[in-house]
Amino acid sequence: MHPPKRERFDVAARTNTDPKGIVREVEEYRRTPFGLYLARPTPGRRQFHYLESWLLPALGLRVTDFWFSPGHERDQDFYLDVVSIETEGDTWLVTDLYLDLVLREGKGVEVLDTDELLAAAEGGLVPREQACRALETAYATVDALASHGYDLARWLSTVDISLSWRRHPPNG
């Protein structure tokens, strides 16, 4: 079992430091009252060549749109990581809490890696309280998505969050 993955998003330096310590240049950062948007290429990744993410501290989520490379497409519209987000000035620190949700707009959502979270909690890598919050976040997110027809924008509009993306039209 691995400890939680941590990422650093330095808005002033326009960089993203991944869990392995690799610093990547970010093309765009955008701050809003509800979160932080970033867009960057993903050099060295065969499965996808670009990503866009929104960090949403109040929801405990990172919402990502991966731009898959030909031959590596997946049946998903958005990938949601359950996370803990802290800010220090222009730097956002994100701790991945193992749980992932794969959203297929209008169809459903699948929760992944519950076993990893439980093993990390059992192994002392994640405090019990944090593991419980992660599970509650995942359950609340699944419930909210289900009650809004698995439509991310529709759900988020009910909590005054409007995400914009480079390759998705507004409200769609």
ROKE-702073 format. One line per field, with one value per residue: residue in one letter; z, x, y of N, C-alpha, C in turn. Coordinates in pm, whole numbers, plus 32768, in hexadecimal, padded with zeros to 4 digits. Each point is the difference from the previous one (the first is absolute). Layout:
<sites>
resn a,... .
n_c3 Z,... .
n_c1 X,... .
n_c2 Y,... .
ca_c3 Z,... .
ca_c1 X,... .
ca_c2 Y,... .
c_c3 Z,... .
c_c1 X,... .
c_c2 Y,... .
</sites>
This chain:
<sites>
resn m,h,p,p,k,r,e,r,f,d,v,a,a,r,t,n,t,d,p,k,g,i,v,r,e,v,e,e,y,r,r,t,p,f,g,l,y,l,a,r,p,t,p,g,r,r,q,f,h,y,l,e,s,w,l,l,p,a,l,g,l,r,v,t,d,f,w,f,s,p,g,h,e,r,d,q,d,f,y,l,d,v,v,s,i,e,t,e,g,d,t,w,l,v,t,d,l,y,l,d,l,v,l,r,e,g,k,g,v,e,v,l,d,t,d,e,l,l,a,a,a,e,g,g,l,v,p,r,e,q,a,c,r,a,l,e,t,a,y,a,t,v,d,a,l,a,s,h,g,y,d,l,a,r,w,l,s,t,v,d,i,s,l,s,w,r,r,h,p,p,n,g .
n_c3 8000,7FAF,8031,8033,7F84,7FF7,7FDB,7FBD,800E,7FBF,8023,805C,801A,7FFB,8074,7FE5,8081,7FB4,8024,7F8A,800F,7F96,7FDB,7FEC,7F89,8036,7F9A,8051,8055,8040,804F,804C,8028,7FA6,7FB8,7FCF,7F8B,7FC2,7F9F,7FDC,7FAE,7FD5,7FF4,7FAC,7FF0,7FF1,8072,802E,7FB8,8043,8063,802B,8069,8053,8055,8045,804D,7FEA,7F8B,8016,7F8C,7FAD,7FA5,7FB8,7F93,7FEA,7FB3,7FEB,7FF4,7F7B,800D,804D,7FAE,805D,8032,7FF7,8048,8081,8038,806B,8036,8067,8027,803A,800A,8001,802C,7FC3,8007,7FA4,8069,7FB0,8073,7FAF,8059,7FAF,8019,7F97,8030,7F97,7FB7,7FB4,7FC3,7FE0,7FC7,8051,8025,8042,8078,7FFA,8078,7FFB,801D,801F,7FC3,7FA9,8004,8000,7FA1,7FC5,8019,7FD9,7F9B,8028,7F7D,8026,8047,805E,8040,7FCA,8022,8074,8005,7FDA,8053,8061,7FD6,7FF7,8074,8036,7FC4,801F,8078,8006,7FCD,804E,8063,7FB6,7FF5,805E,801A,7FEB,7F8E,7FEA,8033,7FC4,7FA0,8041,7FF3,7F9D,7FBD,7FAF,7FCF,7FD3,7F85,7FD8,8016,8069,7FB5,801C,807C,7FE3 .
n_c1 8054,7FDB,8050,7FAA,7FD4,806C,7FB6,8055,7FAB,8069,7F9C,804B,8034,7F7B,800C,800E,8015,8019,7FBB,803B,7FD1,7FBF,8047,7F82,8015,7FB8,7FB0,7F9F,8001,7F91,8002,7FAB,7F8F,7FE4,8069,804D,800B,8026,8056,8026,806A,8000,8074,801F,7F85,7FFE,7FBE,8038,7FDB,7F8D,7FFF,7F83,8017,7F9D,803D,7FAD,8040,7F96,8015,8080,7FFC,803E,7FCF,8018,8024,8013,805F,7FB7,806E,8005,7F9C,7FF7,7F9B,7FBE,7FAA,8028,7FBA,7FF5,8073,7FC2,8061,7FF2,8003,8071,7FD1,807E,7FFA,806F,7FBD,8060,8018,7FD4,7FE7,800B,7FB5,8027,7F7F,8043,7F8E,7FD5,7FC7,7FD3,7FF1,7F91,800D,7F99,8069,806A,801C,8082,7FFC,807C,804B,7F86,802A,8031,7F91,7FB6,8050,7FFA,7F7E,7FF0,804D,7FA6,7FEC,7F84,7FF4,7FCA,800E,8079,8012,7FC7,8047,8065,7FD9,7FEE,8075,8033,7FC7,8024,8075,8004,7FD3,8055,8061,7FDE,7FF3,806D,7FD7,805D,7FD0,8083,7FEE,7FA0,804A,8072,7FA6,7FDA,8084,7FCA,8015,804A,8019,8072,7FF8,8076,7FDF,7FC5,7F93,7FE4,7FE3,8074 .
n_c2 7F89,8061,805E,8058,800E,804F,8067,804C,8064,8030,804F,803C,7F89,7FF0,7FBC,7F7F,7FE6,7F95,7F93,7FF2,807C,7FD2,806A,8021,8039,8061,7FE2,7FD4,8064,7FE0,8069,7FBF,8037,7FA3,802D,7FA1,803C,7F90,8021,7F84,7FFF,7F83,803E,7F9F,802C,7F80,7FE9,8070,806B,800F,805A,8005,804D,7FE7,8050,7FB3,8058,804D,7FC4,8022,8045,7FAD,8053,7F92,8043,7F80,8032,7F94,7FBA,8007,7FAB,806C,801A,8042,7FAB,807E,8056,7FE1,801F,7FD4,8048,7FAD,807F,8023,807C,802A,807C,8027,8072,8005,7FB6,7FA0,7FC4,7F97,7FC3,7F9D,7FF1,7FD5,8032,7FBC,805E,7F9F,8076,7FC1,8076,8015,7FB9,802E,7FD4,7FE8,7FC8,8031,7F98,7FD5,7F92,8058,8048,7F92,7FD1,8077,8000,7F83,8028,805B,7FF0,7FE7,8070,7FBC,8074,8005,7F82,801B,8072,7FB4,7FA0,805C,8032,7F87,7FDC,8074,7FEB,7F80,8020,8066,7FB5,7F9A,8059,8014,7F82,7FF5,8077,8005,8040,7FA9,7F9C,8021,8014,7F93,7FFD,8048,7F8E,804A,7F88,8034,7FCD,7FDB,7F81,8035,8007,8080,7FD8,7FC2 .
ca_c3 8000,7FF5,8048,7FA6,7F9F,8015,7F8F,801C,7F91,801B,7F9F,7FDB,7FAC,7F92,7FFF,8046,8028,8011,8078,7FF6,8007,7F7A,7FEE,7F79,7FE2,7FEF,7F9B,8034,8084,800F,8086,800F,808E,802B,7FE6,7FA9,7F81,7FC0,7F82,7FD9,7FB8,8055,7FB8,8033,8019,7F84,8001,7FE8,7FDC,8039,8068,803D,8084,805E,808E,8042,808F,8051,7FE3,8013,7F81,7F8B,7F8B,7F91,7F7A,7FBC,7F6E,7FE1,7F80,7FAE,8027,8093,8031,806A,8009,806F,7FDC,8064,8068,807B,806F,8084,802B,8066,7FC0,8056,7FB4,8042,7FA0,7F75,7FF2,8028,8020,7FF2,802C,7FC4,8067,7FC4,7FBD,7F7E,7FC7,7F6E,7FDA,7F76,8001,7FDE,8009,8084,803E,803E,8068,7FFA,8062,808D,8044,801C,8070,807B,8022,8030,8086,8058,800E,8043,7FA1,7FFF,807F,7FF7,7FE7,7F75,7FAE,800A,7FB0,7F72,7FDD,8000,7F87,7F8E,8005,7FE3,7F73,7FB4,8016,7FB9,7F70,7FDF,800A,7F93,7F80,7FE0,7FB5,8059,7FFF,803E,8090,8035,7FFA,8079,806C,7FCB,7FBF,7F6E,7FCA,7F70,7FCB,7F7A,7F93,801A,7FFB,807E,801D,7FB3 .
ca_c1 7FAC,804D,7FC5,7FB1,804B,7FF2,8027,800F,7FD9,8038,7FC1,805E,806A,7FBC,8031,7FBA,8060,7FB4,8027,8089,805B,801A,7FC2,7FCB,7FCE,7F6F,7FDD,7F9E,7FC1,7F94,7FC5,7F75,7FDB,7FE7,806C,8071,8004,8082,8006,808B,8021,8031,806E,8029,7F8D,7FCF,7F6E,7FC0,8064,7FDE,7F9B,7FC6,7FCC,7FCD,800E,7F89,8017,7F87,7FC6,8064,800D,8049,7FB7,805F,7FE0,8078,7FF7,803D,8041,7FBE,801A,8001,7F86,7FB6,7F72,7FED,7FFE,8052,803C,7FFC,8050,7FDF,807D,8007,8043,802B,8040,8065,8019,7FE8,8018,7F95,8035,7F93,801A,7FA1,7FD1,7FEF,7F82,7FEC,7F7B,7FFE,7F7C,7FCF,7F93,7F7B,7FF8,801D,8082,803C,8062,8074,806D,7FD7,805B,807D,7FE8,7FF1,8084,8053,7FCF,8027,8092,802B,802E,7F98,7FB5,7F77,7FA3,8011,7FC7,7F6F,7FDA,800F,7F8C,7F8A,8008,7FDD,7F70,7FB5,8013,7FAF,7F74,7FE3,8002,7F8C,7F84,8000,8009,808F,8027,8059,7FE0,7F7C,8013,8052,7FB6,7FAE,8058,803F,8080,7FF5,8083,8013,8067,8031,7FC2,7F72,7FB6,7FBD,7F86,7FF7 .
ca_c2 8077,807C,8072,8054,804E,8090,8054,808E,8055,8084,8059,806B,7FC7,7FB9,7F77,7F95,7F9A,7F85,7FB4,7FCE,8072,8037,8083,8011,8085,8009,8064,805E,7FF8,805F,7FFB,802C,7FF8,7F75,7FA1,801E,7FB7,7FF8,7FB7,7FEA,7F84,7F93,7FBE,7F7E,7FAA,7FC4,7FF2,8081,8065,8083,7FF8,8076,7FDC,8062,7FE0,8035,7FE6,7FEF,7F7D,7F97,7FBB,802E,7FD0,8003,7FD3,7FCF,7FFB,7F80,7FED,7F9B,7F77,7FF6,803D,7FB9,8021,805D,808D,8044,7FAD,804D,7FCD,8034,803C,8068,8071,806D,806B,8052,806A,7FD8,7F70,7FA6,7F7C,7FA0,7F77,7FA3,7FA4,7F7B,7FE6,803E,7FEC,800B,8030,7FF6,8062,7FCF,7F6D,7FCC,801D,7F89,801F,7FA7,8001,7FFD,7FA4,8047,805B,7FB2,7FC9,8070,8022,7F91,8004,807A,8066,8066,7FFB,7FCB,806F,802A,7F94,800F,8075,7FDA,7FAD,8056,8051,7FA9,7FE2,807A,801E,7F9F,8023,807E,7FE5,7FAD,804F,8063,7FB9,7FED,8076,804A,808F,8012,7FF6,806C,807E,800A,802F,807A,7FE4,7FF4,7FDF,8015,7FA6,8023,7FB4,7FE7,807E,8022,7FB4,7F85 .
c_c3 8000,8052,7F9E,7FA3,8018,7F86,802D,7F81,8023,7F94,7FD0,7FA2,7F85,7FF1,8050,8020,8021,807A,7FFD,8004,7F7B,7FF0,7F6E,7FF0,7FE8,7F9C,8037,808D,8001,808B,7FFD,8095,8032,7FE4,7FA3,7F86,7FD0,7F81,7FDA,7FAC,8063,7FB8,8042,801F,7F7B,7FF9,7FE2,7FED,803E,806F,8029,8086,8047,808C,8049,8096,8051,7FEB,801A,7F82,7FA2,7F89,7F88,7F80,7FBE,7F6A,7FD5,7F74,7FB0,8029,8097,803E,806C,8001,807E,7FCA,805F,8069,807D,806A,8081,803E,807A,7FC2,8068,7FA7,805B,7F9E,7F74,7FE8,8038,8014,8004,802C,7FC9,806B,7FC5,7FAF,7F7F,7FD0,7F6A,7FD7,7F6B,7FFC,7FD1,8012,808D,8031,8046,8064,7FFA,807B,8092,804F,8024,8077,8083,802D,8037,808D,8065,801B,8040,7FA4,7FF4,8086,7FE9,7FDC,7F6E,7FA0,8002,7FAD,7F6A,7FD4,7FFA,7F84,7F86,7FFF,7FDB,7F6B,7FA9,800C,7FB1,7F69,7FD6,8000,7F96,7F79,7FD0,7FA4,805E,8007,8046,8098,8036,7FFC,807D,807A,7FD0,7FCB,7F6C,7FC9,7F6B,7FD7,7F77,7F93,801A,7FFB,8087,800C,7FAF,7FFB .
c_c1 8058,7FBE,7FAE,805A,7FE4,8032,8002,7FE0,802A,7FD1,8062,806D,7FC9,8035,7FA3,806A,7FB3,8032,808E,8067,8023,7FB2,7FD7,7FCA,7F6A,7FE3,7FA3,7FD5,7F93,7FC3,7F71,7FE0,7FF0,8074,806C,7FFB,8090,7FF4,8092,8010,8034,8070,8026,7F8E,7FCB,7F68,7FB7,806C,7FE7,7F9C,7FD4,7FC8,7FC9,8015,7F8E,8008,7F82,7FBF,8061,8018,8063,7FB9,805D,7FC0,8084,7FE7,804A,803C,7FB5,802A,7FFE,7F82,7FC0,7F71,7FEB,7FFE,8057,802F,8008,8054,7FCB,8084,7FEE,8052,8020,803F,8062,8026,7FD9,8011,7F8A,803F,7F8C,802F,7F91,7FDB,7FCF,7F80,7FF4,7F73,8009,7F72,7FE9,7F82,7F7D,7FED,8019,808B,802E,806A,806F,8059,7FD6,805D,8084,7FF0,7FF8,8085,805B,7FD6,802B,8096,8035,8033,7F9E,7FB8,7F6F,7F9B,8007,7FC7,7F67,7FCE,8009,7F88,7F81,7FFD,7FD7,7F6B,7FAD,8009,7FAD,7F6C,7FD9,7FFC,7F85,7F7F,7FF9,801C,808E,8033,8050,7FDB,7F7B,800A,804A,7FB9,7FAA,8051,8055,808D,7FE6,808D,8005,807A,8029,7FB5,7F6E,7FB7,7FC1,7F7D,7FF5,807C .
c_c2 807C,806E,8055,8050,8095,804B,8091,804E,808E,8060,806B,7FCC,7FB8,7F71,7FA5,7F97,7F82,7FB2,7FC8,8070,803D,8082,8010,808D,7FFA,806F,8069,7FDC,8069,7FEE,8036,7FFD,7F70,7FA1,8033,7FA5,7FFC,7FAE,7FF3,7F82,7F98,7FB5,7F7C,7FA2,7FCC,8002,8083,8069,8088,7FE8,808A,7FD2,807A,7FCA,8047,7FE4,7FE6,7F78,7F8D,7FAF,8044,7FC0,8010,7FCD,7FDA,7FFF,7F83,7FFD,7F96,7F73,7FEA,803D,7FAA,8030,8054,808E,8050,7F9C,8057,7FB9,803D,802E,805A,8070,806A,806B,804A,806D,7FD4,7F6A,7FB1,7F76,7F9E,7F76,7FA9,7F98,7F7C,7FEC,804F,7FE0,8018,8024,7FEE,8055,7FC1,7F6A,7FCB,8028,7F81,802E,7F98,8011,800D,7FA5,8043,805F,7FB2,7FC3,806E,8029,7F95,8000,807E,806E,8075,7FF7,7FD4,806F,802D,7F96,8008,8075,7FDF,7FAB,8053,8058,7FAF,7FE2,807B,8023,7FA2,8023,807D,7FEA,7FAF,8052,806F,7FBD,7FEA,806F,805A,8094,801D,7FF9,807A,8086,8014,802D,8076,7FEC,7FEB,7FEB,801F,7FB0,802D,7FB5,7FD9,8085,801F,7FB4,7F80,7FB9 .
</sites>
